[in-house]
């Protein structure tokens, strides 16, 4: 599974509607409204790299009110949850 983080600038007066429209798109697993230089962050998960083109420029960028996107493709995931699972190998719960 390919995971990408998409930073999105939008029309500020329509952030909730734009976020809901993006969240409803196939391939988008989560959308967050955030502070800073961008208005939304979307997490996109697809089976193949080629699918990113369908989801990001093909769908997200075409949502009315989306002004620009910046995409970061994840190489590897790290989380506290994953670390707990790794250290618990062989231990009875």
Phi and psi in radians as a Rosetta constraint file:
Dihedral C 1 N 2 CA 2 C 2 CIRCULARHARMONIC -1.653 0.35
Dihedral N 2 CA 2 C 2 N 3 CIRCULARHARMONIC 2.222 0.35
Dihedral C 2 N 3 CA 3 C 3 CIRCULARHARMONIC -1.975 0.35
Dihedral N 3 CA 3 C 3 N 4 CIRCULARHARMONIC 2.344 0.35
Dihedral C 3 N 4 CA 4 C 4 CIRCULARHARMONIC -2.326 0.35
Dihedral N 4 CA 4 C 4 N 5 CIRCULARHARMONIC 2.626 0.35
Dihedral C 4 N 5 CA 5 C 5 CIRCULARHARMONIC -1.897 0.35
Dihedral N 5 CA 5 C 5 N 6 CIRCULARHARMONIC 2.130 0.35
Dihedral C 5 N 6 CA 6 C 6 CIRCULARHARMONIC -1.973 0.35
Dihedral N 6 CA 6 C 6 N 7 CIRCULARHARMONIC 2.023 0.35
Dihedral C 6 N 7 CA 7 C 7 CIRCULARHARMONIC -1.538 0.35
Dihedral N 7 CA 7 C 7 N 8 CIRCULARHARMONIC 2.259 0.35
Dihedral C 7 N 8 CA 8 C 8 CIRCULARHARMONIC -2.233 0.35
Dihedral N 8 CA 8 C 8 N 9 CIRCULARHARMONIC 2.273 0.35
Dihedral C 8 N 9 CA 9 C 9 CIRCULARHARMONIC -1.766 0.35
Dihedral N 9 CA 9 C 9 N 10 CIRCULARHARMONIC 2.363 0.35
Dihedral C 9 N 10 CA 10 C 10 CIRCULARHARMONIC -2.333 0.35
Dihedral N 10 CA 10 C 10 N 11 CIRCULARHARMONIC 3.062 0.35
Dihedral C 10 N 11 CA 11 C 11 CIRCULARHARMONIC -1.181 0.35
Dihedral N 11 CA 11 C 11 N 12 CIRCULARHARMONIC 2.104 0.35
Dihedral C 11 N 12 CA 12 C 12 CIRCULARHARMONIC -1.081 0.35
Dihedral N 12 CA 12 C 12 N 13 CIRCULARHARMONIC -0.546 0.35
Dihedral C 12 N 13 CA 13 C 13 CIRCULARHARMONIC -1.352 0.35
Dihedral N 13 CA 13 C 13 N 14 CIRCULARHARMONIC -0.073 0.35
Dihedral C 13 N 14 CA 14 C 14 CIRCULARHARMONIC -2.226 0.35
Dihedral N 14 CA 14 C 14 N 15 CIRCULARHARMONIC 0.386 0.35
Dihedral C 14 N 15 CA 15 C 15 CIRCULARHARMONIC -0.952 0.35
Dihedral N 15 CA 15 C 15 N 16 CIRCULARHARMONIC -0.865 0.35
Dihedral C 15 N 16 CA 16 C 16 CIRCULARHARMONIC -1.065 0.35
Dihedral N 16 CA 16 C 16 N 17 CIRCULARHARMONIC -0.721 0.35
Dihedral C 16 N 17 CA 17 C 17 CIRCULARHARMONIC -1.182 0.35
Dihedral N 17 CA 17 C 17 N 18 CIRCULARHARMONIC -0.696 0.35
Dihedral C 17 N 18 CA 18 C 18 CIRCULARHARMONIC -1.175 0.35
Dihedral N 18 CA 18 C 18 N 19 CIRCULARHARMONIC -0.743 0.35
Dihedral C 18 N 19 CA 19 C 19 CIRCULARHARMONIC -1.055 0.35
Dihedral N 19 CA 19 C 19 N 20 CIRCULARHARMONIC -0.747 0.35
Dihedral C 19 N 20 CA 20 C 20 CIRCULARHARMONIC -1.140 0.35
Dihedral N 20 CA 20 C 20 N 21 CIRCULARHARMONIC -0.695 0.35
Dihedral C 20 N 21 CA 21 C 21 CIRCULARHARMONIC -1.136 0.35
Dihedral N 21 CA 21 C 21 N 22 CIRCULARHARMONIC -0.714 0.35
Dihedral C 21 N 22 CA 22 C 22 CIRCULARHARMONIC -1.188 0.35
Dihedral N 22 CA 22 C 22 N 23 CIRCULARHARMONIC -0.745 0.35
Dihedral C 22 N 23 CA 23 C 23 CIRCULARHARMONIC -1.068 0.35
Dihedral N 23 CA 23 C 23 N 24 CIRCULARHARMONIC -0.465 0.35
Dihedral C 23 N 24 CA 24 C 24 CIRCULARHARMONIC -1.405 0.35
Dihedral N 24 CA 24 C 24 N 25 CIRCULARHARMONIC -0.152 0.35
Dihedral C 24 N 25 CA 25 C 25 CIRCULARHARMONIC -1.331 0.35
Dihedral N 25 CA 25 C 25 N 26 CIRCULARHARMONIC 2.459 0.35
Dihedral C 25 N 26 CA 26 C 26 CIRCULARHARMONIC -1.091 0.35
Dihedral N 26 CA 26 C 26 N 27 CIRCULARHARMONIC 2.325 0.35
Dihedral C 26 N 27 CA 27 C 27 CIRCULARHARMONIC 1.721 0.35
Dihedral N 27 CA 27 C 27 N 28 CIRCULARHARMONIC -0.305 0.35
Dihedral C 27 N 28 CA 28 C 28 CIRCULARHARMONIC -1.646 0.35
Dihedral N 28 CA 28 C 28 N 29 CIRCULARHARMONIC 2.083 0.35
Dihedral C 28 N 29 CA 29 C 29 CIRCULARHARMONIC -1.648 0.35
Dihedral N 29 CA 29 C 29 N 30 CIRCULARHARMONIC -0.535 0.35
Dihedral C 29 N 30 CA 30 C 30 CIRCULARHARMONIC -2.655 0.35
Dihedral N 30 CA 30 C 30 N 31 CIRCULARHARMONIC 2.647 0.35
Dihedral C 30 N 31 CA 31 C 31 CIRCULARHARMONIC -2.389 0.35
Dihedral N 31 CA 31 C 31 N 32 CIRCULARHARMONIC 2.303 0.35
Dihedral C 31 N 32 CA 32 C 32 CIRCULARHARMONIC -2.107 0.35
Dihedral N 32 CA 32 C 32 N 33 CIRCULARHARMONIC 2.396 0.35
Dihedral C 32 N 33 CA 33 C 33 CIRCULARHARMONIC -1.531 0.35
Dihedral N 33 CA 33 C 33 N 34 CIRCULARHARMONIC 2.410 0.35
Dihedral C 33 N 34 CA 34 C 34 CIRCULARHARMONIC -2.418 0.35
Dihedral N 34 CA 34 C 34 N 35 CIRCULARHARMONIC 2.894 0.35
Dihedral C 34 N 35 CA 35 C 35 CIRCULARHARMONIC -1.602 0.35
Dihedral N 35 CA 35 C 35 N 36 CIRCULARHARMONIC 2.898 0.35
Dihedral C 35 N 36 CA 36 C 36 CIRCULARHARMONIC 1.884 0.35
Dihedral N 36 CA 36 C 36 N 37 CIRCULARHARMONIC -2.728 0.35
Dihedral C 36 N 37 CA 37 C 37 CIRCULARHARMONIC -1.252 0.35
Dihedral N 37 CA 37 C 37 N 38 CIRCULARHARMONIC -0.339 0.35
Dihedral C 37 N 38 CA 38 C 38 CIRCULARHARMONIC -2.018 0.35
Dihedral N 38 CA 38 C 38 N 39 CIRCULARHARMONIC 2.766 0.35
Dihedral C 38 N 39 CA 39 C 39 CIRCULARHARMONIC -1.675 0.35
Dihedral N 39 CA 39 C 39 N 40 CIRCULARHARMONIC -0.598 0.35
Dihedral C 39 N 40 CA 40 C 40 CIRCULARHARMONIC -2.369 0.35
Dihedral N 40 CA 40 C 40 N 41 CIRCULARHARMONIC 2.666 0.35
Dihedral C 40 N 41 CA 41 C 41 CIRCULARHARMONIC -2.222 0.35
Dihedral N 41 CA 41 C 41 N 42 CIRCULARHARMONIC 2.207 0.35
Dihedral C 41 N 42 CA 42 C 42 CIRCULARHARMONIC -1.959 0.35
Dihedral N 42 CA 42 C 42 N 43 CIRCULARHARMONIC 2.445 0.35
Dihedral C 42 N 43 CA 43 C 43 CIRCULARHARMONIC -1.785 0.35
Dihedral N 43 CA 43 C 43 N 44 CIRCULARHARMONIC 2.109 0.35
Dihedral C 43 N 44 CA 44 C 44 CIRCULARHARMONIC -1.971 0.35
Dihedral N 44 CA 44 C 44 N 45 CIRCULARHARMONIC 2.253 0.35
Dihedral C 44 N 45 CA 45 C 45 CIRCULARHARMONIC -2.217 0.35
Dihedral N 45 CA 45 C 45 N 46 CIRCULARHARMONIC 2.096 0.35
Dihedral C 45 N 46 CA 46 C 46 CIRCULARHARMONIC -2.385 0.35
Dihedral N 46 CA 46 C 46 N 47 CIRCULARHARMONIC 2.764 0.35
Dihedral C 46 N 47 CA 47 C 47 CIRCULARHARMONIC -1.272 0.35
Dihedral N 47 CA 47 C 47 N 48 CIRCULARHARMONIC -0.528 0.35
Dihedral C 47 N 48 CA 48 C 48 CIRCULARHARMONIC -2.337 0.35
Dihedral N 48 CA 48 C 48 N 49 CIRCULARHARMONIC 2.666 0.35
Dihedral C 48 N 49 CA 49 C 49 CIRCULARHARMONIC -0.981 0.35
Dihedral N 49 CA 49 C 49 N 50 CIRCULARHARMONIC -0.701 0.35
Dihedral C 49 N 50 CA 50 C 50 CIRCULARHARMONIC -1.040 0.35
Dihedral N 50 CA 50 C 50 N 51 CIRCULARHARMONIC -0.496 0.35
Dihedral C 50 N 51 CA 51 C 51 CIRCULARHARMONIC -1.186 0.35
Dihedral N 51 CA 51 C 51 N 52 CIRCULARHARMONIC -0.409 0.35
Dihedral C 51 N 52 CA 52 C 52 CIRCULARHARMONIC -1.044 0.35
Dihedral N 52 CA 52 C 52 N 53 CIRCULARHARMONIC -0.664 0.35
Dihedral C 52 N 53 CA 53 C 53 CIRCULARHARMONIC -1.124 0.35
Dihedral N 53 CA 53 C 53 N 54 CIRCULARHARMONIC -0.610 0.35
Dihedral C 53 N 54 CA 54 C 54 CIRCULARHARMONIC -1.186 0.35
Dihedral N 54 CA 54 C 54 N 55 CIRCULARHARMONIC -0.718 0.35
Dihedral C 54 N 55 CA 55 C 55 CIRCULARHARMONIC -1.420 0.35
Dihedral N 55 CA 55 C 55 N 56 CIRCULARHARMONIC -0.838 0.35
Dihedral C 55 N 56 CA 56 C 56 CIRCULARHARMONIC -1.403 0.35
Dihedral N 56 CA 56 C 56 N 57 CIRCULARHARMONIC -1.214 0.35
Dihedral C 56 N 57 CA 57 C 57 CIRCULARHARMONIC -1.273 0.35
Dihedral N 57 CA 57 C 57 N 58 CIRCULARHARMONIC -0.462 0.35
Dihedral C 57 N 58 CA 58 C 58 CIRCULARHARMONIC -1.349 0.35
Dihedral N 58 CA 58 C 58 N 59 CIRCULARHARMONIC -0.532 0.35
Dihedral C 58 N 59 CA 59 C 59 CIRCULARHARMONIC -2.172 0.35
Dihedral N 59 CA 59 C 59 N 60 CIRCULARHARMONIC -0.971 0.35
Dihedral C 59 N 60 CA 60 C 60 CIRCULARHARMONIC -1.038 0.35
Dihedral N 60 CA 60 C 60 N 61 CIRCULARHARMONIC -0.852 0.35
Dihedral C 60 N 61 CA 61 C 61 CIRCULARHARMONIC -1.123 0.35
Dihedral N 61 CA 61 C 61 N 62 CIRCULARHARMONIC -0.337 0.35
Dihedral C 61 N 62 CA 62 C 62 CIRCULARHARMONIC -1.622 0.35
Dihedral N 62 CA 62 C 62 N 63 CIRCULARHARMONIC -0.052 0.35
Dihedral C 62 N 63 CA 63 C 63 CIRCULARHARMONIC -1.179 0.35
Dihedral N 63 CA 63 C 63 N 64 CIRCULARHARMONIC 2.230 0.35
Dihedral C 63 N 64 CA 64 C 64 CIRCULARHARMONIC -0.996 0.35
Dihedral N 64 CA 64 C 64 N 65 CIRCULARHARMONIC 2.254 0.35
Dihedral C 64 N 65 CA 65 C 65 CIRCULARHARMONIC 1.793 0.35
Dihedral N 65 CA 65 C 65 N 66 CIRCULARHARMONIC -0.262 0.35
Dihedral C 65 N 66 CA 66 C 66 CIRCULARHARMONIC -1.339 0.35
Dihedral N 66 CA 66 C 66 N 67 CIRCULARHARMONIC 2.131 0.35
Dihedral C 66 N 67 CA 67 C 67 CIRCULARHARMONIC -1.668 0.35
Dihedral N 67 CA 67 C 67 N 68 CIRCULARHARMONIC -0.656 0.35
Dihedral C 67 N 68 CA 68 C 68 CIRCULARHARMONIC -2.845 0.35
Dihedral N 68 CA 68 C 68 N 69 CIRCULARHARMONIC 2.782 0.35
Dihedral C 68 N 69 CA 69 C 69 CIRCULARHARMONIC -2.331 0.35
Dihedral N 69 CA 69 C 69 N 70 CIRCULARHARMONIC 2.686 0.35
Dihedral C 69 N 70 CA 70 C 70 CIRCULARHARMONIC -2.378 0.35
Dihedral N 70 CA 70 C 70 N 71 CIRCULARHARMONIC 2.145 0.35
Dihedral C 70 N 71 CA 71 C 71 CIRCULARHARMONIC -1.917 0.35
Dihedral N 71 CA 71 C 71 N 72 CIRCULARHARMONIC 2.369 0.35
Dihedral C 71 N 72 CA 72 C 72 CIRCULARHARMONIC -2.146 0.35
Dihedral N 72 CA 72 C 72 N 73 CIRCULARHARMONIC 2.152 0.35
Dihedral C 72 N 73 CA 73 C 73 CIRCULARHARMONIC -1.631 0.35
Dihedral N 73 CA 73 C 73 N 74 CIRCULARHARMONIC 2.266 0.35
Dihedral C 73 N 74 CA 74 C 74 CIRCULARHARMONIC -1.403 0.35
Dihedral N 74 CA 74 C 74 N 75 CIRCULARHARMONIC 2.392 0.35
Dihedral C 74 N 75 CA 75 C 75 CIRCULARHARMONIC -1.549 0.35
Dihedral N 75 CA 75 C 75 N 76 CIRCULARHARMONIC -0.762 0.35
Dihedral C 75 N 76 CA 76 C 76 CIRCULARHARMONIC -2.637 0.35
Dihedral N 76 CA 76 C 76 N 77 CIRCULARHARMONIC 2.583 0.35
Dihedral C 76 N 77 CA 77 C 77 CIRCULARHARMONIC -1.832 0.35
Dihedral N 77 CA 77 C 77 N 78 CIRCULARHARMONIC 2.392 0.35
Dihedral C 77 N 78 CA 78 C 78 CIRCULARHARMONIC -2.222 0.35
Dihedral N 78 CA 78 C 78 N 79 CIRCULARHARMONIC 2.371 0.35
Dihedral C 78 N 79 CA 79 C 79 CIRCULARHARMONIC -2.717 0.35
Dihedral N 79 CA 79 C 79 N 80 CIRCULARHARMONIC 2.764 0.35
Dihedral C 79 N 80 CA 80 C 80 CIRCULARHARMONIC -1.031 0.35
Dihedral N 80 CA 80 C 80 N 81 CIRCULARHARMONIC -0.671 0.35
Dihedral C 80 N 81 CA 81 C 81 CIRCULARHARMONIC -1.044 0.35
Dihedral N 81 CA 81 C 81 N 82 CIRCULARHARMONIC -0.775 0.35
Dihedral C 81 N 82 CA 82 C 82 CIRCULARHARMONIC -1.138 0.35
Dihedral N 82 CA 82 C 82 N 83 CIRCULARHARMONIC -0.668 0.35
Dihedral C 82 N 83 CA 83 C 83 CIRCULARHARMONIC -1.143 0.35
Dihedral N 83 CA 83 C 83 N 84 CIRCULARHARMONIC -0.719 0.35
Dihedral C 83 N 84 CA 84 C 84 CIRCULARHARMONIC -1.060 0.35
Dihedral N 84 CA 84 C 84 N 85 CIRCULARHARMONIC -0.739 0.35
Dihedral C 84 N 85 CA 85 C 85 CIRCULARHARMONIC -1.118 0.35
Dihedral N 85 CA 85 C 85 N 86 CIRCULARHARMONIC -0.700 0.35
Dihedral C 85 N 86 CA 86 C 86 CIRCULARHARMONIC -1.142 0.35
Dihedral N 86 CA 86 C 86 N 87 CIRCULARHARMONIC -0.732 0.35
Dihedral C 86 N 87 CA 87 C 87 CIRCULARHARMONIC -1.370 0.35
Dihedral N 87 CA 87 C 87 N 88 CIRCULARHARMONIC -0.242 0.35
Dihedral C 87 N 88 CA 88 C 88 CIRCULARHARMONIC -1.606 0.35
Dihedral N 88 CA 88 C 88 N 89 CIRCULARHARMONIC 0.010 0.35
Dihedral C 88 N 89 CA 89 C 89 CIRCULARHARMONIC -1.063 0.35
Dihedral N 89 CA 89 C 89 N 90 CIRCULARHARMONIC 2.221 0.35
Dihedral C 89 N 90 CA 90 C 90 CIRCULARHARMONIC 1.523 0.35
Dihedral N 90 CA 90 C 90 N 91 CIRCULARHARMONIC -0.111 0.35
Dihedral C 90 N 91 CA 91 C 91 CIRCULARHARMONIC -1.671 0.35
Dihedral N 91 CA 91 C 91 N 92 CIRCULARHARMONIC 2.416 0.35
Dihedral C 91 N 92 CA 92 C 92 CIRCULARHARMONIC -1.367 0.35
Dihedral N 92 CA 92 C 92 N 93 CIRCULARHARMONIC 2.444 0.35
